[in-house]
Amino acid sequence: MDLTPVAATDPRIEDLIVEALPRDLLLAVEDALDVGAKRAFLGSAGMNAGHRASALGHLRHFHMNETFADALAAAGANPSKVRGNQLVIGRMGMFNIGRLNITKGPWYHARRSKKRLDLCRINRDIEQLIQPSVFEPAGPVTSATLLFVAVFSGSLTHQPEHPISIDVAVPDSELREWLFTEPLSAFVRRYDVATIQPDNVQPVLKPGAKKKNSNDDDTGEKG
């Protein structure tokens, strides 16, 4: 099973994310996941080589859950409690916010978590933006699930201490495809575009005022 982007995405999805989630939240989550991964790596450093990879995976879950919850709480995203193997889920605007660790490659256990699958079911509405039903017209999207996906190399010798990428992703309702996915570092640049306001100010002459002539006049003529 390989989670891949659908053939086409809808710009309304990225607009919904930018509208609902502040840029600072995304940057805080990026730092938090990186810090959690580093703590897990250091915690597994002295373990026997025979089970170090497994131990590292478990420690990533615990440490990254803690730092992820802290980042969500600081942003006012009301994370669920950190507890054992349970998922940490925040909420801001219309989005449930979760996270997922995966290994780079064609197969991983993303769908093994029933809780994560249940969390993604609500994406049926946002799914309609890209894969409209022939029988039901697409309605307004009022709730959806977004995941921060930390991708690891799967190797203890190639960058095991950090994710090789952290992506912003919206899965389909079955967690089989990404309706939208983009590296977080690229996605945050959308906020810069969103804040640029066009300069629509036009000079207005007072009634009866005459326009001054200049050598830069569009017609090249002088009075």
Secondary structure by P-SEA (a helix, b strand, c coil): ccccccccccaaaaaaaaacccaaaaaaaaaaaaaaaaaaaaaacccccccaaaaaaaaaaaaaaaaaaaaaaaaccccccccccbbbbbbccccccbbbbbcccccccccccaaaaaaaccaaaaaaaccccccccccccccbbbbbbbbccccccccccccccccccccccccccccccccaaaaaaaaaaaacccccbbbbbcccbbbbbcccccccccc
